[in-house]
């Protein structure tokens, strides 16, 4: 197993937001790598408990935990999301519901919710 430290991020497929999120997460968590679990509009998918997508997300988080000793999982939503066309305020509501759903999974990790605005500023919710 790698000695490097990993965290995981559940984020949208939208390619504009990977780099800012990865840079922020590495600094915030002091890790070397971020395992990216992509899903179009993950705040919507998870808050609505949409199957089978949610099971696939959960399975991939578990792989990150089992093989990379991931101790932190970020769930990210972003402005101008093609898969979840709602206001930033609505995104934050979806994130809070998604957080509750994920807490119910009883994973041995810290969960962190973030919203990324159109200028790539990242705010913890
Ligand atoms: Zn998106």
Boltz pocket constraint, residues with backbone or C-beta under 6 A from the ligand:
constraints:
  - pocket:
      binder: B
      contacts: [[A, 12], [A, 13], [A, 14], [A, 39], [A, 40], [A, 41], [A, 78], [A, 80], [A, 81], [A, 82], [A, 83], [A, 84]]
      max_distance: 6.0
